């Protein structure tokens, strides 16, 4: 008994069909991978941008609060206005105490960016030190304090992961 080719039923896929399916699957996988990597890259840039914005706004908020409480004159250093020294008198239990707040740029553990450090002392005692912001660009064109009349102009730039944010704060200290 002879069997013809037409009598045989096809039991699987041909090699050409398998190569085509594998090729299409590869193209689809590459497209999905590219999309996912794009989302992760965008997410990282957004996170870095938001972190830089937070650093700038935190610095501006605290400097503004201290300038509003300070008594004139404001004392600016020669290096881009840093250190910025502010004094204020506070009365506690009928006694006047002098608070001195000093802002300065200090090195970070690595790189060229700086931290904005705040030191506060009462009546010349030991200072309480805190870091206000990090990733501050120390270039005088990017971060500086200056006076325009009695108004303190505080420009600050933070750079996180290649994303930079800059804001300028104008603060007029209290009178008297």
ZADO-1210 file (C-alpha; in nm, 4 decimals, padded with zeros to 6 digits):
<atoms>
<atom x="00.0000" y="00.0000" z="00.0000" code="UNK" pos="1"/>
<atom x="00.1347" y="00.3270" z="-00.1100" code="UNK" pos="2"/>
<atom x="00.0747" y="00.6507" z="00.0748" code="UNK" pos="3"/>
<atom x="00.0816" y="00.9683" z="-00.1156" code="UNK" pos="4"/>
<atom x="00.2031" y="01.3001" z="00.0033" code="UNK" pos="5"/>
<atom x="-00.1482" y="01.4398" z="-00.0044" code="UNK" pos="6"/>
<atom x="-00.2667" y="01.1742" z="00.2407" code="UNK" pos="7"/>
<atom x="-00.0245" y="01.2825" z="00.5129" code="UNK" pos="8"/>
<atom x="-00.1603" y="01.5354" z="00.7575" code="UNK" pos="9"/>
<atom x="00.0655" y="01.8182" z="00.8599" code="UNK" pos="10"/>
<atom x="00.1642" y="01.7645" z="01.2230" code="UNK" pos="11"/>
<atom x="00.3607" y="02.0872" z="01.3014" code="UNK" pos="12"/>
<atom x="00.4926" y="02.4192" z="01.1811" code="UNK" pos="13"/>
<atom x="00.7427" y="02.4620" z="00.9064" code="UNK" pos="14"/>
<atom x="01.0790" y="02.6171" z="00.9754" code="UNK" pos="15"/>
<atom x="00.9830" y="02.9324" z="00.7825" code="UNK" pos="16"/>
<atom x="00.6688" y="02.9794" z="00.9923" code="UNK" pos="17"/>
<atom x="00.8702" y="02.9456" z="01.3140" code="UNK" pos="18"/>
<atom x="01.1314" y="03.1980" z="01.1969" code="UNK" pos="19"/>
<atom x="00.8577" y="03.4490" z="01.1073" code="UNK" pos="20"/>
<atom x="00.6842" y="03.4081" z="01.4468" code="UNK" pos="21"/>
<atom x="01.0121" y="03.4424" z="01.6382" code="UNK" pos="22"/>
<atom x="01.1013" y="03.7532" z="01.4359" code="UNK" pos="23"/>
<atom x="00.7641" y="03.9161" z="01.5053" code="UNK" pos="24"/>
<atom x="00.7909" y="03.8292" z="01.8756" code="UNK" pos="25"/>
<atom x="01.1369" y="03.9920" z="01.8825" code="UNK" pos="26"/>
<atom x="01.0066" y="04.3108" z="01.7204" code="UNK" pos="27"/>
<atom x="00.7163" y="04.3313" z="01.9676" code="UNK" pos="28"/>
<atom x="00.9503" y="04.2649" z="02.2650" code="UNK" pos="29"/>
<atom x="01.1894" y="04.5377" z="02.1459" code="UNK" pos="30"/>
<atom x="00.9041" y="04.7881" z="02.1147" code="UNK" pos="31"/>
<atom x="00.7726" y="04.7064" z="02.4621" code="UNK" pos="32"/>
<atom x="01.1237" y="04.7236" z="02.6129" code="UNK" pos="33"/>
<atom x="01.1863" y="05.0619" z="02.4480" code="UNK" pos="34"/>
<atom x="00.8608" y="05.1974" z="02.5855" code="UNK" pos="35"/>
<atom x="00.9353" y="05.0719" z="02.9371" code="UNK" pos="36"/>
<atom x="01.2878" y="05.2171" z="02.9314" code="UNK" pos="37"/>
<atom x="01.1453" y="05.5482" z="02.8106" code="UNK" pos="38"/>
<atom x="00.9016" y="05.5542" z="03.1019" code="UNK" pos="39"/>
<atom x="01.1804" y="05.4808" z="03.3523" code="UNK" pos="40"/>
<atom x="01.4019" y="05.7501" z="03.1998" code="UNK" pos="41"/>
<atom x="01.1210" y="06.0077" z="03.2109" code="UNK" pos="42"/>
<atom x="01.0407" y="05.9079" z="03.5686" code="UNK" pos="43"/>
<atom x="01.4043" y="05.9540" z="03.6763" code="UNK" pos="44"/>
<atom x="01.4249" y="06.2978" z="03.5103" code="UNK" pos="45"/>
<atom x="01.0991" y="06.4019" z="03.6758" code="UNK" pos="46"/>
<atom x="01.2196" y="06.2804" z="04.0166" code="UNK" pos="47"/>
<atom x="01.5493" y="06.4684" z="03.9781" code="UNK" pos="48"/>
<atom x="01.3704" y="06.7835" z="03.8648" code="UNK" pos="49"/>
<atom x="01.1308" y="06.7689" z="04.1606" code="UNK" pos="50"/>
<atom x="01.4182" y="06.7075" z="04.4016" code="UNK" pos="51"/>
<atom x="01.6062" y="07.0109" z="04.2667" code="UNK" pos="52"/>
<atom x="01.2911" y="07.2224" z="04.2967" code="UNK" pos="53"/>
<atom x="01.2419" y="07.1055" z="04.6571" code="UNK" pos="54"/>
<atom x="01.6015" y="07.2017" z="04.7458" code="UNK" pos="55"/>
<atom x="01.5578" y="07.5492" z="04.5942" code="UNK" pos="56"/>
<atom x="01.2250" y="07.6152" z="04.7636" code="UNK" pos="57"/>
<atom x="01.3448" y="07.4850" z="05.1017" code="UNK" pos="58"/>
<atom x="01.6444" y="07.7205" z="05.0873" code="UNK" pos="59"/>
<atom x="01.4263" y="08.0143" z="04.9832" code="UNK" pos="60"/>
<atom x="01.1667" y="07.9461" z="05.2526" code="UNK" pos="61"/>
<atom x="01.4144" y="07.9349" z="05.5410" code="UNK" pos="62"/>
<atom x="01.6246" y="08.2304" z="05.4254" code="UNK" pos="63"/>
<atom x="01.3059" y="08.4347" z="05.3737" code="UNK" pos="64"/>
<atom x="01.1759" y="08.3495" z="05.7225" code="UNK" pos="65"/>
<atom x="01.5057" y="08.4461" z="05.8849" code="UNK" pos="66"/>
<atom x="01.5399" y="08.7707" z="05.6863" code="UNK" pos="67"/>
<atom x="01.1862" y="08.8729" z="05.7825" code="UNK" pos="68"/>
<atom x="01.2755" y="08.8297" z="06.1508" code="UNK" pos="69"/>
<atom x="01.6200" y="08.9905" z="06.1269" code="UNK" pos="70"/>
<atom x="01.6996" y="09.3410" z="06.2301" code="UNK" pos="71"/>
<atom x="01.8820" y="09.5623" z="05.9821" code="UNK" pos="72"/>
<atom x="02.1461" y="09.5892" z="05.8596" code="UNK" pos="73"/>
<atom x="02.1905" y="09.2536" z="05.6894" code="UNK" pos="74"/>
<atom x="02.5512" y="09.1390" z="05.6811" code="UNK" pos="75"/>
<atom x="02.6626" y="08.9836" z="05.3525" code="UNK" pos="76"/>
<atom x="02.9997" y="08.8270" z="05.2899" code="UNK" pos="77"/>
<atom x="03.2133" y="08.9125" z="04.9895" code="UNK" pos="78"/>
<atom x="03.1930" y="08.5657" z="04.8286" code="UNK" pos="79"/>
<atom x="02.8580" y="08.5829" z="04.6436" code="UNK" pos="80"/>
<atom x="02.7033" y="08.7232" z="04.9585" code="UNK" pos="81"/>
<atom x="02.8007" y="08.4215" z="05.1692" code="UNK" pos="82"/>
<atom x="02.8244" y="08.3917" z="05.4556" code="UNK" pos="83"/>
<atom x="02.4936" y="08.5707" z="05.5070" code="UNK" pos="84"/>
<atom x="02.4653" y="08.6731" z="05.8723" code="UNK" pos="85"/>
<atom x="02.1368" y="08.7820" z="06.0278" code="UNK" pos="86"/>
<atom x="02.0692" y="08.8931" z="06.3842" code="UNK" pos="87"/>
<atom x="01.7454" y="08.9207" z="06.5749" code="UNK" pos="88"/>
<atom x="01.6531" y="09.0036" z="06.9303" code="UNK" pos="89"/>
<atom x="01.4090" y="08.7782" z="07.1123" code="UNK" pos="90"/>
<atom x="01.2680" y="08.8527" z="07.4559" code="UNK" pos="91"/>
<atom x="01.2312" y="08.5499" z="07.6804" code="UNK" pos="92"/>
<atom x="01.1068" y="08.5974" z="08.0385" code="UNK" pos="93"/>
<atom x="01.1810" y="08.9705" z="08.0211" code="UNK" pos="94"/>
<atom x="01.5391" y="08.9180" z="07.9054" code="UNK" pos="95"/>
<atom x="01.6555" y="09.0116" z="07.5559" code="UNK" pos="96"/>
<atom x="01.8583" y="08.7436" z="07.3802" code="UNK" pos="97"/>
<atom x="02.0430" y="08.7968" z="07.0535" code="UNK" pos="98"/>
<atom x="02.0011" y="08.5214" z="06.7970" code="UNK" pos="99"/>
<atom x="02.2556" y="08.5084" z="06.5184" code="UNK" pos="100"/>
<atom x="02.1797" y="08.3043" z="06.2072" code="UNK" pos="101"/>
<atom x="02.4513" y="08.2467" z="05.9482" code="UNK" pos="102"/>
<atom x="02.4067" y="08.0850" z="05.6078" code="UNK" pos="103"/>
<atom x="02.7113" y="07.9511" z="05.4242" code="UNK" pos="104"/>
<atom x="02.7930" y="07.7178" z="05.1388" code="UNK" pos="105"/>
<atom x="02.9882" y="07.4081" z="05.2420" code="UNK" pos="106"/>
<atom x="03.1299" y="07.1169" z="05.0461" code="UNK" pos="107"/>
<atom x="02.9331" y="06.8013" z="04.9817" code="UNK" pos="108"/>
<atom x="03.1114" y="06.4661" z="05.0247" code="UNK" pos="109"/>
<atom x="03.1811" y="06.4452" z="04.6504" code="UNK" pos="110"/>
<atom x="03.1595" y="06.6698" z="04.3473" code="UNK" pos="111"/>
<atom x="03.1537" y="07.0436" z="04.2975" code="UNK" pos="112"/>
<atom x="02.8040" y="07.1114" z="04.4281" code="UNK" pos="113"/>
<atom x="02.7567" y="07.2541" z="04.7774" code="UNK" pos="114"/>
<atom x="02.5235" y="07.2354" z="05.0746" code="UNK" pos="115"/>
<atom x="02.3548" y="07.5404" z="05.2231" code="UNK" pos="116"/>
<atom x="02.4334" y="07.5307" z="05.5945" code="UNK" pos="117"/>
<atom x="02.2412" y="07.7253" z="05.8594" code="UNK" pos="118"/>
<atom x="02.4041" y="07.7964" z="06.1971" code="UNK" pos="119"/>
<atom x="02.2058" y="07.9575" z="06.4768" code="UNK" pos="120"/>
<atom x="02.3484" y="08.0688" z="06.8079" code="UNK" pos="121"/>
<atom x="02.1952" y="08.2478" z="07.1052" code="UNK" pos="122"/>
<atom x="02.3989" y="08.5159" z="07.2812" code="UNK" pos="123"/>
<atom x="02.7194" y="08.3895" z="07.1163" code="UNK" pos="124"/>
<atom x="02.6795" y="08.0355" z="07.2518" code="UNK" pos="125"/>
<atom x="02.7426" y="07.7114" z="07.0710" code="UNK" pos="126"/>
<atom x="02.5691" y="07.7126" z="06.7331" code="UNK" pos="127"/>
<atom x="02.2981" y="07.4708" z="06.6277" code="UNK" pos="128"/>
<atom x="02.3893" y="07.3637" z="06.2752" code="UNK" pos="129"/>
<atom x="02.1562" y="07.2250" z="06.0111" code="UNK" pos="130"/>
<atom x="02.1763" y="07.1584" z="05.6393" code="UNK" pos="131"/>
<atom x="01.9025" y="07.3564" z="05.4651" code="UNK" pos="132"/>
<atom x="01.9550" y="07.2331" z="05.1095" code="UNK" pos="133"/>
<atom x="02.1910" y="07.0210" z="04.9034" code="UNK" pos="134"/>
<atom x="02.3125" y="07.0099" z="04.5422" code="UNK" pos="135"/>
<atom x="02.3534" y="07.3887" z="04.5339" code="UNK" pos="136"/>
<atom x="02.5471" y="07.5285" z="04.2388" code="UNK" pos="137"/>
<atom x="02.8159" y="07.7552" z="04.3933" code="UNK" pos="138"/>
<atom x="02.8732" y="07.9567" z="04.0742" code="UNK" pos="139"/>
<atom x="02.8080" y="08.3233" z="04.1696" code="UNK" pos="140"/>
<atom x="02.5885" y="08.3597" z="03.8603" code="UNK" pos="141"/>
<atom x="02.3703" y="08.0727" z="03.9837" code="UNK" pos="142"/>
<atom x="02.3591" y="08.1161" z="04.3632" code="UNK" pos="143"/>
<atom x="02.4156" y="08.4433" z="04.5445" code="UNK" pos="144"/>
<atom x="02.2862" y="08.6957" z="04.7962" code="UNK" pos="145"/>
<atom x="02.2890" y="09.0652" z="04.7216" code="UNK" pos="146"/>
<atom x="02.1228" y="09.3802" z="04.8426" code="UNK" pos="147"/>
<atom x="01.9167" y="09.6148" z="04.6284" code="UNK" pos="148"/>
<atom x="01.8639" y="09.8984" z="04.8718" code="UNK" pos="149"/>
<atom x="01.7191" y="09.7272" z="05.1786" code="UNK" pos="150"/>
<atom x="01.5849" y="09.4298" z="04.9817" code="UNK" pos="151"/>
<atom x="01.7751" y="09.1011" z="04.9994" code="UNK" pos="152"/>
<atom x="01.7864" y="08.9265" z="04.6629" code="UNK" pos="153"/>
<atom x="01.8572" y="08.5565" z="04.7119" code="UNK" pos="154"/>
<atom x="01.9102" y="08.3562" z="04.3950" code="UNK" pos="155"/>
<atom x="01.9621" y="07.9837" z="04.4345" code="UNK" pos="156"/>
<atom x="02.0166" y="07.7012" z="04.1869" code="UNK" pos="157"/>
<atom x="02.0086" y="07.3298" z="04.2670" code="UNK" pos="158"/>
<atom x="02.1163" y="07.0579" z="04.0238" code="UNK" pos="159"/>
<atom x="02.0137" y="06.6968" z="04.0806" code="UNK" pos="160"/>
<atom x="02.0970" y="06.4291" z="03.8253" code="UNK" pos="161"/>
<atom x="02.1490" y="06.6837" z="03.5499" code="UNK" pos="162"/>
<atom x="01.8174" y="06.8600" z="03.6187" code="UNK" pos="163"/>
<atom x="01.8560" y="07.2205" z="03.7418" code="UNK" pos="164"/>
<atom x="01.6070" y="07.4553" z="03.9029" code="UNK" pos="165"/>
<atom x="01.6677" y="07.8226" z="03.9790" code="UNK" pos="166"/>
<atom x="01.4534" y="08.0689" z="04.1717" code="UNK" pos="167"/>
<atom x="01.5099" y="08.4225" z="04.2909" code="UNK" pos="168"/>
<atom x="01.3618" y="08.5402" z="04.6200" code="UNK" pos="169"/>
<atom x="01.3273" y="08.9100" z="04.7030" code="UNK" pos="170"/>
<atom x="01.2827" y="08.9791" z="05.0740" code="UNK" pos="171"/>
<atom x="01.2454" y="09.3131" z="05.2460" code="UNK" pos="172"/>
<atom x="01.3456" y="09.2864" z="05.6130" code="UNK" pos="173"/>
<atom x="01.1207" y="09.4242" z="05.8830" code="UNK" pos="174"/>
<atom x="01.1548" y="09.7847" z="05.9831" code="UNK" pos="175"/>
<atom x="01.2781" y="09.8713" z="06.3318" code="UNK" pos="176"/>
</atoms>
